[in-house]
Every structure is written in structure tokens, then in C-alpha cells.
């Protein structure tokens, strides 16, 4: 019944619109078509100017309402350059937008069709074509060059003193691996992946893997003012490591290792003071649709001092040790003398 009523109402609306159009047509014939057209043109010109002014006001209102919800200051050296590039791009495009739209709406009002004015057909002008093609092309080339410079800085080789961390995407969480005391990452082999005790497929025949630390809770610890090179990969589908507070992002592609590097400049504790939010955390987001659990794929970044990082790392157990612990010795049978237990162990050893 409700569907039938909706159809009838829709049909009634179309009938009303049709009747209004017919009435307007009859009114035009009675009053004079030229006078009606002139009045309509003037009304449309005024409405266009009003739309333009209201649009500018709306932009300002949105800016004031959302300015406090924007990301805080960049927490990395690279991010400062990206923010500067963003402001330059916004200024250039904003100025061009304001000039062109002002001229567009002013022309619509100033040169509206009237009984005394006829249209003028301006076919072609090579100089104008050259100007409005060359200038935007040069401006875009400059903006692209600035963007490429920042991109090359982010993806270039990291400084030698940079710490190395691996971030691997997995539906739907992040796995973070840190090198142990030797500072070297061990080899991985996807054929050795086992969710029970080897989530990254670490090769236990490689001694460099023996002291590596793996955090499956997506927690990335970084040292303030120390460069960090992040090795990025994926276990299944394409993900994207998004670090919005550091103005960084990079795809995580299965079978390919991508890299970025940056230098964090503000600790988590300091950023809590800057934002006035005691619950503030840096975030690792997945910026690539990766499945039904994409929305929940989130990790955290903790930027701390070197002393705090060293203290945290000292508490961590290597992934090898936590998943390959030696079995405890079986308790001795009652009444067995210590000498007998020792002899039994020696016998097993000799065999």
C-alpha cells in the first residue's frame, strides 16, 4: 500500500510541475515574451551573485567549525616540509579559484541579456590561449616539482645512524619487528609462516633472527629526534601504512618490500601537552581498503626518549625465545637418588 501511495504522490508532483510550466507559458504569451525573459534573466543574475557570496560564507563557516578538528602540528621533519607544500598549493589554487569565480559570477550579473544588449561571438585569440595555457602549466609544474622533491626525500636511502623497523600488514592488524642487539634483521620466508609460532615466516637457520623482537599488537616504538627507516610488507592483500601525524604513507604490497624514512620530533608525552588531550596517541592507520575489517586495522606509535626506548626494549623477549622455549626437565621419580638422576642424564647424553 505504501508503495502505491508513493507512486501516486510522485505522479501528482509531475502533474503539478507540468501545470505550473503550462501556466508560465500562458503568462509569457499574455505579458510579452521579451519582458518575461528579461525579468527571468535579471532574477537569475541576482541569484547567481547571492549563491557566490553564500558559498564563500559557507567556506568560512566550515573552516571555523573544523579548524580545531584538524591534525596537530607535524611530528616529523619530513612532515614540516609537507605542511609547507600543502599551504603553498592551497594558496596558489585558492587565489586562482577566488579570481576566476569572482570574474565568472560578476560577468553573469554584469552582462545579463536585456532588450538593448545583444550577444557578441568572440571566436578565437591566440594570445589569450597562450597566456591561460602557459601560466597554469608552469604553476602546476612547479607544484609537481616540489611534491616530487618531498617524495624523493621520503623514499631515499635513510641515514646510516637510522634505526630500522619492519611493519607488516595482515588482515586486520599490524605486525612490527625490531632487530635485536645485533641491529640486523634476520631473513624471512613466506613458506615458513605459521600463525601459531611464526607469524612472519622468520628463518630460524639465520642467526640474525634469534634476537629479533616481534610485536603483534601493532605497537611501534620510535626514538625522538632519531631517524627511522621502516620496511613495509604485507602477508595477504594490499594495505597502506598511514602515519597521518607524521604526514607519511606508503603501500604495503605482498611480495614487495617498500620503504620510507623520517625523523620523529615530538614525543607522545609532549604531543599530549600540545593537544591538551591526555589520551592522545599517534596512529598507524590502513589507508587502503583491504576487506570487511579494514575499519579496525589500527596500530599505535609511541615516540619516546632513547632511555625510555632502551628500558622498554630490555623488557622484551626475542620472538625466537618466546616461541621455541626449551621444555622443562621431567620431575624425578620418588625415591631416586641424585646420583641415579645424574647417571641417567649422562646415559641419555651419550646416546
ChimeraX attribute file (.defattr): number of C-alpha atoms within 10 A of each C-alpha:
attribute: neighborCount
match mode: 1-to-1
recipient: residues
	/A:1	5
	/A:2	7
	/A:3	8
	/A:4	9
	/A:5	10
	/A:6	11
	/A:7	11
	/A:8	11
	/A:9	12
	/A:10	11
	/A:11	12
	/A:12	12
	/A:13	12
	/A:14	11
	/A:15	12
	/A:16	11
	/A:17	12
	/A:18	12
	/A:19	12
	/A:20	12
	/A:21	12
	/A:22	12
	/A:23	12
	/A:24	13
	/A:25	12
	/A:26	13
	/A:27	13
	/A:28	15
	/A:29	12
	/A:30	10
	/A:31	10
	/A:32	11
	/A:33	13
	/A:34	13
	/A:35	13
	/A:36	16
	/A:37	15
	/A:38	15
	/A:39	13
	/A:40	13
	/A:41	17
	/A:42	18
	/A:43	13
	/A:44	15
	/A:45	21
	/A:46	17
	/A:47	14
	/A:48	17
	/A:49	18
	/A:50	13
	/A:51	13
	/A:52	16
	/A:53	13
	/A:54	12
	/A:55	12
	/A:56	12
	/A:57	12
	/A:58	12
	/A:59	11
	/A:60	11
	/A:61	11
	/A:62	10
	/A:63	12
	/A:64	11
	/A:65	10
	/A:66	9
	/A:67	9
	/A:68	10
	/A:69	8
	/A:70	8
	/A:71	12
	/A:72	13
	/A:73	16
	/A:74	19
	/A:75	23
	/A:76	21
	/A:77	17
	/A:78	21
	/A:79	23
	/A:80	15
	/A:81	17
	/A:82	20
	/A:83	14
	/A:84	11
	/A:85	16
	/A:86	14
	/A:87	12
	/A:88	14
	/A:89	19
	/A:90	12
	/A:91	12
	/A:92	14
	/A:93	14
	/A:94	12
	/A:95	12
	/A:96	13
	/A:97	12
	/A:98	12
	/A:99	11
	/A:100	12
	/A:101	13
	/A:102	15
	/A:103	12
	/A:104	14
	/A:105	19
	/A:106	17
	/A:107	13
	/A:108	18
	/A:109	19
	/A:110	11
	/A:111	12
	/A:112	18
	/A:113	18
	/A:114	15
	/A:115	9
	/A:116	5
	/A:117	9
	/A:118	10
	/A:119	9
	/A:120	6
	/A:121	6
	/A:122	6
	/A:123	5
	/A:124	8
	/A:125	8
	/A:126	7
	/A:127	9
	/A:128	10
	/A:129	10
	/A:130	10
	/A:131	11
	/A:132	10
	/A:133	11
	/A:134	12
	/A:135	11
	/A:136	12
	/A:137	12
	/A:138	11
	/A:139	14
	/A:140	15
	/A:141	12
	/A:142	13
	/A:143	16
	/A:144	13
	/A:145	12
	/A:146	16
	/A:147	17
	/A:148	12
	/A:149	11
	/A:150	17
	/A:151	15
	/A:152	11
	/A:153	15
	/A:154	20
	/A:155	15
	/A:156	13
	/A:157	13
	/A:158	20
	/A:159	13
	/A:160	9
	/A:161	10
	/A:162	16
	/A:163	19
	/A:164	19
	/A:165	19
	/A:166	19
	/A:167	23
	/A:168	26
	/A:169	27
	/A:170	20
	/A:171	18
	/A:172	17
	/A:173	20
	/A:174	25
	/A:175	22
	/A:176	24
	/A:177	23
	/A:178	23
	/A:179	21
	/A:180	22
	/A:181	12
	/A:182	11
	/A:183	14
	/A:184	16
	/A:185	22
	/A:186	18
	/A:187	15
	/A:188	15
	/A:189	10
	/A:190	13
	/A:191	10
	/A:192	14
	/A:193	16
	/A:194	12
	/A:195	9
	/A:196	7
	/A:197	14
	/A:198	17
	/A:199	17
	/A:200	23
	/A:201	17
	/A:202	25
	/A:203	19
	/A:204	16
	/A:205	10
	/A:206	12
	/A:207	13
	/A:208	19
	/A:209	22
	/A:210	20
	/A:211	22
	/A:212	24
	/A:213	22
	/A:214	25
	/A:215	17
	/A:216	14
	/A:217	13
	/A:218	22
	/A:219	20
	/A:220	22
	/A:221	19
	/A:222	24
	/A:223	22
	/A:224	21
	/A:225	18
	/A:226	16
	/A:227	22
	/A:228	22
	/A:229	23
	/A:230	24
	/A:231	18
	/A:232	24
	/A:233	27
	/A:234	24
	/A:235	20
	/A:236	16
	/A:237	18
	/A:238	20
	/A:239	30
	/A:240	23
	/A:241	25
	/A:242	20
	/A:243	19
	/A:244	18
	/A:245	19
	/A:246	25
	/A:247	20
	/A:248	19
	/A:249	17
	/A:250	21
	/A:251	21
	/A:252	28
	/A:253	19
	/A:254	16
	/A:255	12
	/A:256	11
	/A:257	15
	/A:258	15
	/A:259	20
	/A:260	20
	/A:261	22
	/A:262	25
	/A:263	21
	/A:264	23
	/A:265	21
	/A:266	22
	/A:267	19
	/A:268	22
	/A:269	15
	/A:270	13
	/A:271	19
	/A:272	16
	/A:273	11
	/A:274	14
	/A:275	14
	/A:276	10
	/A:277	10
	/A:278	12
	/A:279	9
	/A:280	14
	/A:281	17
	/A:282	20
	/A:283	20
	/A:284	24
	/A:285	22
	/A:286	27
	/A:287	20
	/A:288	16
	/A:289	13
	/A:290	19
	/A:291	13
	/A:292	9
	/A:293	11
	/A:294	17
	/A:295	13
	/A:296	12
	/A:297	20
	/A:298	18
	/A:299	23
	/A:300	17
	/A:301	18
	/A:302	18
	/A:303	25
	/A:304	21
	/A:305	17
	/A:306	14
	/A:307	10
	/A:308	14
	/A:309	16
	/A:310	12
	/A:311	11
	/A:312	11
	/A:313	16
	/A:314	11
	/A:315	8
	/A:316	15
	/A:317	15
	/A:318	20
	/A:319	22
	/A:320	18
	/A:321	13
	/A:322	13
	/A:323	12
	/A:324	12
	/A:325	8
	/A:326	8
	/A:327	6
	/A:328	6
	/A:329	6
	/A:330	6
	/A:331	6
	/A:332	11
	/A:333	8
	/A:334	6
	/A:335	6
	/A:336	9
	/A:337	10
	/A:338	10
	/A:339	8
	/A:340	11
	/A:341	13
	/A:342	10
	/A:343	11
	/A:344	12
	/A:345	10
	/A:346	11
	/A:347	10
	/A:348	8
	/A:349	8
	/A:350	7
	/A:351	5
